[in-house]
Amino acid sequence: MNLLQDILVVDFSQFLSGPSASLRLADMGAQVIKIERPGSGDICRQLYVSDVKIEGESTIFHAINRNKQSYEVDIKDPEDLEKVKQLLTKADVMMHNFRPGVMERIGLDYESVKRINPTIIYAEVTGYGNEGPWRDLPGQDLLLQAASGLTWLSNNYDENPTPMGVAVVDIMGGTHIAQGILAALFQRGISGVGALVQVSMFESILDFQFEVLTCYYNDGNQLPVRSSINSGHAYVAAPYGIYKTRDGYIALAMGNILLLAQLLLCEALKQFSDNNDWFTRRDTIKKVLAEHLLGNKTQYWLDILEKADVWCAPVLDYENLVKQDGYRALNMEIVVKTSNGLSVTTTRCPIRVDGKILVSEKGAPVLGEHNQEIEHQFGLLNELQNSN
């Protein structure tokens, strides 16, 4: 389903934040052209997050750049830069995630690009924005998690601040810039006017924490306090958290302590009859609950709690997750093929439209794979010759 058919996206971005956005646009049917430096291309091709490689390149690169085209070009070379500018005259969207000032030095900042294509949607992702003393700091995921306060929300009270185990800042930044691009495209369809869409990863991860930051703003600037036992959320009362059982772990969300006492046959919980205690004495309650849940297996507790519609879930690793009927029913895995015929299994776009999933079998491109195709499609060589 090509929801963005005939939309051309020229993407200068690298690694995760920008490419995750252009991946979503590609999933929706846009033609996405990756602008890659000669020889090495996107830094993500070689920046491994594990020792798993596909065709000598990072698995992450293959996951996040499927269904795109690669245009290998040196934007510091005047002739190549002119080709890129000619391509931009035909583009609907241009994206980059360079640090502030980089595109100005190259001559591809918004004002310069707007002069050659007034209707373009120009989207940029930065680490900390274009203003302030942090503007030139590296916009790296772990560093932004640390600086934003996010790491103080995970783990127990007396444990070290703990980052999330995924590149959440990159992905949230990409999600937000994709949303801005789609809104600007919609507005352009009405007004015919282009737009500058800007997202900083720092603002994205602050917005990601709107729930706890709003509490902080309106609670006399009281810092969130993590539970000492089985912490799951700084502001949520017991029993919220993850608990060890005889053979694994179980997650409990918001719930009635007295109901749990009855269902789990836990007499010690019955003393907490005042629901105000469920927050003010949450660590005491969680300690009692944690000791009790060790007495039986995860499935035993799930069978009791799920039947009573108590919010709970098993804690699954990937090996167990992929065996579950609930996982298999979603068909989240897709197999894409590179131009060399290599099959790569990855996750699909999570969006459904009219009941249909958005899928493509096209894998990530080889560096410079589509140079001739792109130059022919958009007449870049002819236009360059005419300009000379």
ROBAKOL-493518 format. One line per field, with one value per residue (C-alpha): residue number from 1; residue in one letter; x, y, z. Coordinates in Angstrom, 1 decimal, padded with zeros to 4 digits. Last residue first. Example, Ala and Ser with C-alpha at 12.3 -4.5 7.8 and 13.67 -1.06 7.14 Angstrom:
2
resi <- [2  1] $
resn <- [S  A] $
east <- [013.7  012.3] $
north <- [-001.1  -004.5] $
up <- [007.1  007.8] $
REM end
This chain:
388
resi <- [388  387  386  385  384  383  382  381  380  379  378  377  376  375  374  373  372  371  370  369  368  367  366  365  364  363  362  361  360  359  358  357  356  355  354  353  352  351  350  349  348  347  346  345  344  343  342  341  340  339  338  337  336  335  334  333  332  331  330  329  328  327  326  325  324  323  322  321  320  319  318  317  316  315  314  313  312  311  310  309  308  307  306  305  304  303  302  301  300  299  298  297  296  295  294  293  292  291  290  289  288  287  286  285  284  283  282  281  280  279  278  277  276  275  274  273  272  271  270  269  268  267  266  265  264  263  262  261  260  259  258  257  256  255  254  253  252  251  250  249  248  247  246  245  244  243  242  241  240  239  238  237  236  235  234  233  232  231  230  229  228  227  226  225  224  223  222  221  220  219  218  217  216  215  214  213  212  211  210  209  208  207  206  205  204  203  202  201  200  199  198  197  196  195  194  193  192  191  190  189  188  187  186  185  184  183  182  181  180  179  178  177  176  175  174  173  172  171  170  169  168  167  166  165  164  163  162  161  160  159  158  157  156  155  154  153  152  151  150  149  148  147  146  145  144  143  142  141  140  139  138  137  136  135  134  133  132  131  130  129  128  127  126  125  124  123  122  121  120  119  118  117  116  115  114  113  112  111  110  109  108  107  106  105  104  103  102  101  100  99  98  97  96  95  94  93  92  91  90  89  88  87  86  85  84  83  82  81  80  79  78  77  76  75  74  73  72  71  70  69  68  67  66  65  64  63  62  61  60  59  58  57  56  55  54  53  52  51  50  49  48  47  46  45  44  43  42  41  40  39  38  37  36  35  34  33  32  31  30  29  28  27  26  25  24  23  22  21  20  19  18  17  16  15  14  13  12  11  10  9  8  7  6  5  4  3  2  1] $
resn <- [N  S  N  Q  L  E  N  L  L  G  F  Q  H  E  I  E  Q  N  H  E  G  L  V  P  A  G  K  E  S  V  L  I  K  G  D  V  R  I  P  C  R  T  T  T  V  S  L  G  N  S  T  K  V  V  I  E  M  N  L  A  R  Y  G  D  Q  K  V  L  N  E  Y  D  L  V  P  A  C  W  V  D  A  K  E  L  I  D  L  W  Y  Q  T  K  N  G  L  L  H  E  A  L  V  K  K  I  T  D  R  R  T  F  W  D  N  N  D  S  F  Q  K  L  A  E  C  L  L  L  Q  A  L  L  L  I  N  G  M  A  L  A  I  Y  G  D  R  T  K  Y  I  G  Y  P  A  A  V  Y  A  H  G  S  N  I  S  S  R  V  P  L  Q  N  G  D  N  Y  Y  C  T  L  V  E  F  Q  F  D  L  I  S  E  F  M  S  V  Q  V  L  A  G  V  G  S  I  G  R  Q  F  L  A  A  L  I  G  Q  A  I  H  T  G  G  M  I  D  V  V  A  V  G  M  P  T  P  N  E  D  Y  N  N  S  L  W  T  L  G  S  A  A  Q  L  L  L  D  Q  G  P  L  D  R  W  P  G  E  N  G  Y  G  T  V  E  A  Y  I  I  T  P  N  I  R  K  V  S  E  Y  D  L  G  I  R  E  M  V  G  P  R  F  N  H  M  M  V  D  A  K  T  L  L  Q  K  V  K  E  L  D  E  P  D  K  I  D  V  E  Y  S  Q  K  N  R  N  I  A  H  F  I  T  S  E  G  E  I  K  V  D  S  V  Y  L  Q  R  C  I  D  G  S  G  P  R  E  I  K  I  V  Q  A  G  M  D  A  L  R  L  S  A  S  P  G  S  L  F  Q  S  F  D  V  V  L  I  D  Q  L  L  N  M] $
east <- [028.0  024.4  023.4  025.9  024.7  021.1  021.9  023.8  021.0  018.2  016.0  015.5  018.9  020.8  018.8  019.3  023.0  023.7  021.4  023.9  026.1  026.7  024.7  021.1  019.1  016.5  013.4  010.7  008.2  005.5  002.8  000.2  -003.4  -006.5  -007.6  -004.2  -001.9  001.2  003.8  006.3  008.0  010.7  013.8  014.9  017.5  017.8  020.9  020.2  023.0  020.4  019.4  016.4  013.8  012.2  009.5  008.8  005.9  003.3  000.9  -000.4  003.1  003.5  000.2  000.9  004.1  007.2  008.9  008.6  010.4  013.7  013.3  013.1  009.7  008.5  005.0  002.2  -000.2  -003.2  -005.7  -008.7  -009.6  -008.8  -005.5  -004.5  -005.0  -003.6  -000.7  000.3  000.6  002.3  005.1  005.9  005.3  006.5  008.7  005.5  005.2  008.6  008.0  004.6  005.8  008.7  006.4  004.1  007.0  008.3  004.9  004.3  003.4  002.0  -000.2  -000.6  -003.1  -005.2  -005.9  -006.4  -002.7  -003.1  -004.5  -001.1  000.3  -002.5  -001.4  -003.8  -002.9  -006.4  -007.4  -004.2  -004.2  -007.8  -006.6  -003.7  -005.9  -003.8  -001.6  000.8  002.3  005.1  006.1  009.5  011.1  011.0  010.0  008.9  010.8  008.8  008.6  006.9  003.7  002.2  002.4  001.9  003.0  005.1  008.6  007.6  008.7  010.9  011.0  012.0  013.6  011.0  012.2  011.6  010.7  012.3  010.0  009.9  006.9  004.7  003.5  006.7  007.8  004.5  004.6  008.2  007.0  004.3  006.1  009.1  009.0  008.7  012.1  013.4  012.2  013.5  017.0  016.7  016.2  013.5  013.2  010.7  011.3  008.3  007.1  004.1  001.5  -001.2  -003.4  -001.1  001.7  -000.2  -000.4  003.3  004.1  002.0  003.8  007.2  006.4  005.3  008.5  010.6  008.9  009.3  013.0  013.7  011.8  014.0  017.2  016.3  015.2  018.3  017.5  018.5  017.1  019.8  020.2  020.9  022.9  021.0  019.7  016.3  015.8  016.4  015.0  013.8  017.2  018.3  015.8  017.1  017.8  021.6  021.9  019.5  021.1  024.6  023.3  021.7  024.5  023.8  027.4  027.6  027.6  024.2  024.9  025.5  022.2  020.7  020.5  018.9  020.4  021.2  020.0  017.3  016.6  013.7  013.3  009.9  010.4  008.0  010.4  012.9  016.1  015.8  014.5  017.7  019.8  017.5  017.3  021.1  022.7  025.6  028.2  029.2  025.5  024.9  027.5  026.5  024.4  025.4  024.2  020.9  019.6  016.4  015.1  011.4  009.4  012.4  012.6  014.8  016.7  018.0  019.5  021.1  022.6  024.0  025.5  027.2  028.7  030.2  031.4  033.0  032.2  028.9  030.8  028.2  027.1  023.3  021.8  018.1  015.8  013.5  015.6  017.7  016.9  017.2  020.2  022.1  021.3  022.8  026.1  028.0  030.2  027.4  025.4  027.3  026.6  029.4  027.1  026.1  028.3  029.1  030.3  027.3  026.0  028.5  026.5  028.8  032.4  034.0  032.1  029.8  026.1  023.0  020.1  017.3  013.8  010.9  007.9  005.5  004.4  007.3  009.6  008.3  008.9  012.4  013.0  012.2  014.5  017.2  017.0  017.5  019.5  022.9  023.1  021.0  021.4  018.0  016.4  012.7  010.6  006.8  005.3  003.4  003.1  000.3  001.8  000.0] $
north <- [023.8  024.0  021.9  019.2  019.1  018.9  016.0  014.2  014.7  013.5  012.5  008.9  008.6  010.0  007.9  004.6  005.3  005.9  003.1  000.7  003.5  001.5  -001.7  -001.1  -002.3  -005.0  -004.9  -007.3  -004.6  -004.5  -002.2  -004.3  -004.3  -003.9  -000.7  000.7  -001.2  000.3  -001.8  -001.6  -005.0  -006.5  -008.2  -011.4  -010.8  -012.9  -012.4  -012.2  -009.8  -007.0  -007.5  -009.6  -008.8  -011.4  -010.1  -010.8  -009.1  -011.7  -010.6  -014.1  -015.4  -013.1  -014.0  -017.7  -017.4  -019.2  -015.9  -014.5  -017.5  -017.0  -013.3  -013.2  -013.2  -011.7  -013.1  -010.6  -009.1  -006.8  -008.7  -009.9  -012.5  -015.4  -013.6  -013.6  -017.2  -018.7  -016.1  -017.2  -020.9  -019.9  -018.0  -020.9  -020.9  -019.8  -017.0  -015.0  -014.7  -013.2  -010.6  -009.7  -009.0  -007.0  -005.1  -004.1  -002.8  -000.9  000.5  002.0  005.5  004.2  001.3  002.9  005.4  002.3  001.7  -002.1  -002.9  -005.6  -008.0  -008.4  -010.7  -013.2  -014.0  -016.4  -015.2  -014.3  -012.8  -010.8  -009.7  -008.4  -006.5  -005.0  -003.7  -003.4  -001.3  -003.4  -006.8  -008.4  -012.0  -013.6  -017.0  -020.5  -020.1  -016.5  -013.2  -010.1  -007.2  -003.9  -002.1  -003.6  -001.1  002.6  004.4  007.5  006.3  003.4  -000.3  -000.7  -004.2  -003.1  000.2  002.0  004.9  008.5  011.2  014.5  017.0  020.2  021.5  018.8  020.5  020.5  017.1  015.5  017.0  015.6  012.2  011.9  014.1  011.7  011.0  014.8  015.1  012.4  014.3  017.6  016.1  014.4  017.8  018.1  020.6  020.9  023.7  024.2  024.2  026.2  024.8  025.8  022.8  020.0  021.8  021.4  017.6  017.5  019.5  017.1  014.1  015.7  016.6  013.1  011.7  014.1  012.9  009.2  009.7  011.6  008.8  006.2  007.9  008.6  005.0  003.4  000.2  -001.3  001.6  003.4  002.7  005.1  003.0  001.1  002.3  003.3  000.4  000.3  002.8  006.4  008.0  007.0  009.3  012.5  014.1  014.1  010.4  009.4  012.0  010.5  007.0  008.0  010.1  013.7  014.9  018.3  021.4  022.8  022.3  026.0  027.1  027.2  025.0  022.0  019.4  016.4  017.6  016.2  018.2  018.3  020.4  020.0  021.4  023.9  026.7  024.5  026.2  029.1  026.8  024.8  027.8  028.9  025.5  024.8  022.9  025.3  022.9  025.3  025.9  022.1  021.6  024.5  022.7  019.0  016.7  014.9  015.4  015.2  016.6  016.1  016.7  016.4  017.6  020.6  018.5  016.3  019.2  020.3  016.8  016.9  020.3  018.9  016.1  018.7  020.9  018.1  018.5  016.6  013.5  011.1  007.5  007.4  004.5  003.5  002.6  -000.4  -001.6  001.0  000.4  -003.3  -003.6  -000.9  -002.5  -005.8  -003.9  -004.7  -007.5  -009.0  -009.2  -008.9  -010.2  -009.1  -006.8  -003.1  -002.6  000.8  -000.3  000.4  002.8  005.3  005.8  005.5  004.3  004.7  007.7  009.5  008.4  010.3  007.8  008.1  007.4  006.9  007.1  004.1  004.1  001.8  004.3  007.0  004.8  004.0  007.8  008.3  005.5  006.8  010.2  008.9  005.8  006.0  008.6  011.4  012.8  011.6  012.8  011.9  011.8  011.5  009.9  007.2  008.2  005.9  003.1  000.0] $
up <- [-018.0  -016.7  -019.7  -018.8  -015.2  -016.4  -018.7  -015.9  -013.4  -015.6  -012.7  -013.5  -015.3  -012.4  -009.9  -011.9  -012.4  -008.8  -007.4  -005.9  -004.5  -001.3  -001.4  -000.6  002.4  001.5  -000.7  000.3  001.1  003.7  005.1  006.9  005.7  007.9  006.2  007.1  009.6  011.1  012.9  010.0  009.8  012.0  010.5  008.7  006.1  002.9  000.8  -003.0  -003.8  -004.3  -000.7  000.2  002.9  005.2  007.5  011.1  012.9  011.8  014.6  015.3  016.0  019.0  020.6  019.9  021.9  020.6  019.5  023.1  024.7  022.9  022.9  026.7  028.4  031.7  032.1  032.3  034.9  035.1  037.3  035.2  037.8  035.4  034.6  038.2  039.1  035.9  035.9  039.4  038.5  035.2  037.1  039.4  043.2  046.5  045.3  044.9  048.6  049.2  046.5  047.9  051.4  050.0  047.7  050.6  052.6  049.6  048.8  052.3  051.2  047.9  048.8  052.2  050.8  049.9  053.6  054.0  054.2  056.9  054.3  052.6  055.2  054.6  051.1  049.6  046.1  045.2  048.5  049.1  045.5  046.0  049.1  047.2  044.4  041.2  039.0  037.0  038.0  036.0  036.6  036.7  036.4  037.9  041.6  041.0  040.8  040.7  038.3  039.3  040.3  043.5  044.9  044.1  040.9  040.9  040.4  038.1  038.1  041.1  042.5  046.0  047.0  044.9  042.8  044.1  041.6  042.6  044.3  042.2  044.3  042.9  039.7  037.7  039.0  038.2  034.7  034.4  035.3  032.6  030.0  030.0  026.2  025.8  027.5  025.2  022.1  023.3  023.7  020.3  018.7  016.2  013.3  010.4  008.0  005.7  002.1  000.8  -001.6  000.9  001.1  000.0  001.8  005.0  004.5  003.7  006.8  009.0  007.5  008.0  011.6  012.4  010.8  012.8  016.0  015.3  014.4  017.6  019.5  017.8  018.5  022.1  022.7  021.5  023.3  026.7  028.7  030.8  034.5  037.4  039.9  042.6  046.0  044.8  042.5  038.7  036.1  036.5  037.1  033.6  032.1  033.7  030.3  030.5  030.9  028.2  026.0  026.6  025.9  022.6  021.1  020.0  020.3  021.9  019.6  020.7  024.4  025.3  023.9  020.4  017.4  019.1  021.5  019.4  016.0  013.6  010.5  008.1  005.0  003.4  -000.1  -001.7  -002.3  -004.2  -005.4  -002.9  -000.2  -000.4  000.4  003.2  004.7  004.8  001.8  001.2  002.6  005.4  006.2  006.2  008.9  011.1  013.7  013.9  011.2  011.2  007.7  005.7  002.5  001.5  -001.7  -004.0  -007.6  -007.0  -004.5  -007.3  -009.1  -005.8  -005.5  -009.0  -008.2  -005.1  -007.2  -009.6  -006.7  -004.7  -001.0  -001.5  -002.5  -003.9  -003.4  -004.0  -002.1  -002.6  000.3  001.0  004.0  005.7  009.4  009.6  007.2  009.0  012.3  011.2  010.6  007.4  006.1  004.0  007.2  010.5  014.0  016.4  018.1  018.1  015.0  013.5  010.1  007.9  010.5  009.4  006.3  003.2  003.6  000.1  -001.2  001.3  001.2  000.2  000.9  -001.6  -000.3  -002.7  -000.5  -000.1  003.5  004.5  002.8  005.1  008.1  007.0  006.5  010.2  011.3  009.0  010.8  014.3  013.7  011.9  009.2  007.7  004.2  003.1  -000.1  000.1  -003.1  -002.7  -005.8  -003.7  000.0  000.9  -001.3  000.0] $
REM end
